[in-house]
Amino acid sequence: MTGIFDGTYARGAAAPLVAGRGWLGAMLEVEAALAAATAELGEIPGEAAAAIAAACMPERFDLEAIAAAAADHVTPVVPLVRELRAAVGDAVAPYVHCGATSQDVVDTAAMLLARRALETIDADVAAAVEAAARLADTNRATAMIGRTLLQPALPVSFGLRAAGWAAGLGGARADLVRIAETGLPVQMGGPVGSRSPALAGAVARALGLSAPALPWHTIRLAPARLAGALGTLTGVLAKIARDVTLLAQGEVGEAAEGGDGERGGSTAMAHKHNPVAAVSVLACAKRAPGLVATMLSAMEQEHERAAGAWQAEWGTLSELLRLAGSAAAWGRDLLEHLVIDPDRMRLNLERTSAAGAEQGAGLGAASELIDRALAGLAR
């Protein structure tokens, strides 16, 4: 079912990955990997593991029924395992979910979903970095008014502004890449976190996730770090989008969104061309800090299993990945189609006496700084 606001908040490829069917598929993958791992360790027969893997097909499961039954158990894993055991039959049923706890499945599925969502987010951010870098390189000598506290300051290069955008996005991207490569661990601690690490290692190999030193049931560094990096990315995207909305004001007119000429119209004012991509980035980014705060507040957890805090993470992380993915997709669109007006920049610069009085100073070390920024992106 498509939400009426999905065009703004669910643009890009991350959103469907973290929706209900994405979660269902990820949890089933974890159950299949768990079965394979326990068979590898000699805890269940290989034939049973094969039967479980064959039954872990999302289309065979009733998502709505599992979601409804989850309310009675504060976890969707209980009804999921019940359906999976029924699917494999009485002979294999005892080997399903062998030695695992519901949190093992949900946490590992969350890391699996995050990795997949990060792949799509990374593709959009990488393209946005390239677009910003092109703007920086081709506009290194394009002079405009520098503005501090929203007031005219000294002349600045638009290329330097774009280089700052590229560097910010590159830094946020590096954090997410690092998390995707090493910061998404499986969870396989069993009922109280005392399962052998050999099981976690085997599941990690099967799923392509990292293997933690020990279970992290109530030590929530992994989801907290992920949330922080996603919040940072949306913050950088928001800075770029805010710059564009200010430069696109009619009385400024130094930049505009390109793309489809039909986009950005108004129901009441036919002359308007609203900066849709920038506004959409900002709409997503405004919601992200509260979600990050929820993930951080959920780090306070009791003993070996949290009562409420862990459960608060599920929808929060899904929404944060969805919004970050949408902001990244909109940000890519914004930068790839951004149109700047060097003539208007020069005219505004000449009209501003405070800036014009300093034009003899030139653009400082803008070109050198742009080179340094672009070289940093290449590393």
Secondary structure by P-SEA (a helix, b strand, c coil): cccccccccccccccccccaaaaaaaaaaaaaaaaaaaaaaccccaaaaaaaaaacccccccaaaaaaaccccccaaaaaaaaaaaaacccccccccccccaaaaaaaaaaaaaaaaaaaaaaaaaaaaaaaaaaaaaccccccbbbcccccccbbbaaaaaaaaaaaaaaaaaaaaaaaccccccccccccccccaaaaaaaaaaacccccccccccccaaaaaaaaaaaaaaaaaaaaaaaaaaaaccccccccccccccccccccccccccaaaaaaaaaaaaacaaaaaaaaaacccccccccccccccaaaaaaaaaaaaaaaaaaaaaaacbbbbaaaaaaaaaacaaaaaaccccccaaaaaaaaaaaaaac
